[in-house]
Amino acid sequence: MPSALELFGGEGGFAYGLHLAGFDVTVVDDQDRPNRAPGVRWVTGDATTYPLEGFDLITGGPPCRDHTTLRNVAGTVGTGWMLKHTLDRFREFSSRTGVPWIVENVSGAKGVMGDSLKLCGSMFGLIDDGWTLRRHRHFASNRLLMAPGPCRCHGRKIIGVYGDITPDDRVCSGRRATRPNGDMRAGADRARRLMGMPWASPEGLALGIPPAYAEYLGEQIMSQMAAHA
């Protein structure tokens, strides 16, 4: 079974998707998190220095707050360097070994990531009781990765999963208040269903990647590996 390393793994949304795609996954995070995805191996350690050797695929989603609207909130900045550091590490390592890599981050990080693939929950049919998950994330890689189709948010009842998750859905004012249903934010239970992360805490949901994204990307990498075996 091919092995995969997921750095900055959080509660394991992306790692679980790679597991579903057929990888033996090791997750590295700097916290010993009580809410963990099943089916993967966990290591508490420094994701900025953890060795990359010995894996068939390396992935990571460094902290993204420096690249979001939260960057102006006191106490949320100072980790943005990790994205460029991870990209540089992966590119250098792959130039020597040929190992495929994937780095994930938010839309605001596109300038750092360069060419990247955008995925959204609407591409994967992540819907709960008529609400479609709008969750744009960008993926840079040294392999050609394709989306399953266009973003399908237009004309639908869309809902997001954000950092301040409460028990119930709610409408928030702000830059998206002009949407037909307002800026809808999913409560914790709906967020777990939409994200496909039933084990996750509110923090894990806010920071996580739906496993469906990783499973889809992992299957593409797996197919490429088989074609060159």
GIWOVEN-V90446 format. One record per residue. N is the residue number from 1. PHI is phi in radians with two decimals (* if undefined). Layout:
BEGIN
n: {N/N}
phi: {PHI/PHI}
END
This chain:
BEGIN
n: {1/2/3/4/5/6/7/8/9/10/11/12/13/14/15/16/17/18/19/20/21/22/23/24/25/26/27/28/29/30/31/32/33/34/35/36/37/38/39/40/41/42/43/44/45/46/47/48/49/50/51/52/53/54/55/56/57/58/59/60/61/62/63/64/65/66/67/68/69/70/71/72/73/74/75/76/77/78/79/80/81/82/83/84/85/86/87/88/89/90/91/92/93/94/95/96/97/98/99/100/101/102/103/104/105/106/107/108/109/110/111/112/113/114/115/116/117/118/119/120/121/122/123/124/125/126/127/128/129/130/131/132/133/134/135/136/137/138/139/140/141/142/143/144/145/146/147/148/149/150/151/152/153/154/155/156/157/158/159/160/161/162/163/164/165/166/167/168/169/170/171/172/173/174/175/176/177/178/179/180/181/182/183/184/185/186/187/188/189/190/191/192/193/194/195/196/197/198/199/200/201/202/203/204/205/206/207/208/209/210/211/212/213/214/215/216/217/218/219/220/221/222/223/224/225/226/227/228/229}
phi: {*/-1.08/-1.84/-2.36/-1.97/-2.03/-1.59/0.99/-1.29/1.02/-1.72/1.63/-1.06/-1.17/-1.07/-1.14/-1.10/-1.12/-1.03/-1.13/-1.36/1.93/-1.63/-1.56/-1.88/-1.95/-1.84/-2.07/-2.53/-1.43/-2.11/-1.51/-1.40/-1.27/-1.68/-2.29/-1.13/-1.39/1.44/-2.26/-1.68/-2.05/-2.29/-1.62/-3.02/-1.50/-1.25/-1.39/-2.23/-1.04/-1.04/-1.67/-1.17/1.62/-2.10/-1.51/-2.57/-2.10/-2.44/-3.06/-2.27/-1.05/-0.87/-2.03/-1.11/-1.14/-1.94/-2.09/-1.15/-1.31/-1.13/-1.62/-1.59/-0.98/1.52/-1.88/-1.82/1.98/-1.95/-1.07/-1.06/-1.13/-1.17/-1.10/-1.02/-1.18/-1.04/-1.10/-1.07/-1.12/-1.13/-1.15/-1.11/-1.18/-1.11/-1.59/-2.01/1.38/-1.19/-1.23/-2.46/-2.44/-2.15/-1.94/-2.88/-1.42/-1.03/-1.17/-1.68/-0.99/-1.12/-1.47/-1.38/1.33/-1.04/-2.63/-1.76/-1.69/-2.09/-2.45/-1.02/-1.16/-1.27/-1.93/1.14/-1.44/-2.27/-2.38/0.92/1.55/-1.64/-1.69/-1.32/-1.74/-2.55/-1.50/-2.37/-1.91/-2.27/-1.70/-2.77/-1.63/-2.11/-1.28/-2.12/-1.97/-1.48/-1.31/2.70/-1.34/-1.11/-2.03/-1.37/-1.07/1.40/-1.95/-1.35/-1.90/-2.52/-2.00/-2.09/-2.11/-1.14/-1.74/-1.30/-1.99/-1.08/-2.03/-1.05/-2.71/-1.80/-2.06/-1.39/2.35/-1.18/-1.85/-1.20/-1.42/-1.12/-0.96/-1.85/1.30/-1.54/-1.36/-2.12/-1.31/-1.27/-1.03/-1.15/-1.13/-1.06/-1.08/-1.21/-1.11/-1.35/1.27/-2.27/-1.13/-1.48/-1.39/-1.42/-0.96/-1.14/-1.10/-1.18/-1.10/-1.70/-1.44/-1.98/-0.96/-0.93/-1.03/-1.10/-1.19/-1.07/-1.13/-1.18/-1.08/-1.13/-1.15/-1.12/-1.06/-1.12/-1.14/-1.10/-1.12/-1.19/-1.85/-1.25}
END
